[in-house]
Amino acid sequence: MVRSITFLLPALALSFSPPPLPRRSVHQLVLSRPNLLFSTIEEAQQSDATVALPHDEQYSFKMGKSVQYWLDYQPESTDGAENLRNAAARAIQQAGTDARARRYWSYHLARATFFAGQGAAAVLNYRLFDSSKSDSSSTPSSSSSYDLNLLDNDDGNDDAPETPLATGGFDVLFNFIGSIFPEAVATWEQDWVAIKDGKFSVPYDMRQGVRSRQVNPFYLADQSRRYIKEARSILTRRNRRLDSDIGAKPANDDSFPYPDYYKNNFHFQSDGWFSKDSAKVYDSSTETLFLGRQDAMQRLCLYSMSSWAKEQGVSGGGEGLKMLEVACGTGRLNAFVRDNYSAAEMVASDLSKYYLEEAKGHAERWEKFAKREDRNKKIGKFSVLQAAAEELPFEDNSLDVVFNVYMFHEMPTEARRKSAMEMARVVKPGGLVVWVDSVQKGDRPSLDDSLGNFQYLNEPHYPSHLVEDVPKLFVEAGLECFEKHVASTSKSLSFVKPKAKAKKEEEAF
């Protein structure tokens, strides 16, 4: 079969919908690549379901306008070049409205250009690396000789149809960007409208101007160096598919009781979650994959926070609120949330001590900026905590807001259930729980056939995530549905804990 070179993390076809792929039986899927696909036969069976399950619509969420928009979304054209031209024109038109808009759109267009260039550099670097390995050996290396088709049938049929991603190279990269850039522009348009509507402020790193780390040439050069090196490692592991390339271990002196599912190098990233290098390159890797729209997708959590804060009469920058982010990762989103609720007390928890160190850095940089912007601004207490979502070390009914982004799709079902119960336990009556993760089957029907490709990035629990009844987990934990929003390939569901009945009312009966 044909050798192929693909873009970094290419199996993530969340951003566009390729032609239908050859279907295989559940047993073929499970047995052909152990450790790479499903943790159980049941998960494989769930992923093989052909009927989209619109779980969310069975519950009483207030549906944001974005839900219908992304349900119907289709690119304007199948031609990548035309899509690029149309999307660029729309972005430039948006930028011309006022000074704030120019700053917002200039920032995003510059970042998108940087990430596209970084992705192209990674492709070139890997192709050169792979070619040199092949030329230096009389026997082809496993990474170059192994068919790189993302969905190889493993049936020995050389005439099996190839996916667009499997024919690899810069033509694929160009078409990929041509399909993803219009979606990125649509995501930023939604984000910008939310800002104009007062749901949250212009992100702080846009307000910093040249002081922002995001435009510092030395920082960008370091990130590109790290990213290109990591891209080559990831693609090498993904393409050779050796059992020894699966999994990650904490350091020998690290005695923290990590769950077994966590000891995995999701996305084939180096060291999993267990190194400084992994933490330092993570944001750059994921933003390159999403062409700079990840920040806007993560800010979905601020939509429901804004609605809830208005209902609760929250003012003064959230003074008096106690907030917790579960699985905060590098803490970039956490800084965005604090930028809007600066006086609130914030705890950022995660299982990785290395990612918590990155979260501290984001917090410190935001605090310095906030004080420069307004010397009188009240800054709430911030702390980090190494903890599992399934066992949160907080008292019952002790937090006003609990939020979580991009965690459930990397957990087995039972861990999701326990995490939902814990978030429901620690939030106060009347408090808010916000969940953000990948869209699921039924949220964007045009992607239903391709969403499952993400599992091939060593995401064993993603198939069950696609059909998980997430609202049920939180409702059974005692919460009530609040709002649903969607942005590109991410969705937000929020829940409120019912207020306890007053003692007088209870005693009257």
Secondary structure, 3 states (H helix, E strand, C coil): CCCCCCCCCCCCHHHCCCCCCCCCCHHHHHHHCCCCCCCCHHHHHHHCCCCCCCHHHHCCCEECHHHHHHHHCCCCCCCHHHHHHHHHHHHHHHHCCCHHHHHHHHHHHHHHHHHHHHHHHHHHHHHHHHHHHHHCCCCCCHHHHCCCCCCCCCCCCCCCCCCHHHHCCHHHHHHHHHHHHHHHHHHHHHHHHHHHCCCCCCCHHHHCHHHCHHHCHHHHHHHHHHHHHHHHHHHHHHHHCCHHHCCCCCCCCCCCCCCHHHCCCHHHCCCCCCCHHHHHHHHHHHHHHCCCCHHHHHCCHHHHHHHHHHHHCCCHHHCCCEEEEECCCCCHHHHHHHHHCCCCEEEEEECCHHHHHHHHHHHHHHHHHHHHHCCCCCCCCEEEEECCCCCCCCCCCCEEEEEEECCHHHCCHHHHHHHHHHHHHHEEEEEEEEEEEECCCCCCHHHCCCHHHHHHHCCCCHHHHHHCCHHHHHHHCCCEEEEEEEECCEEEEEEECCCCCCHHHHHHC
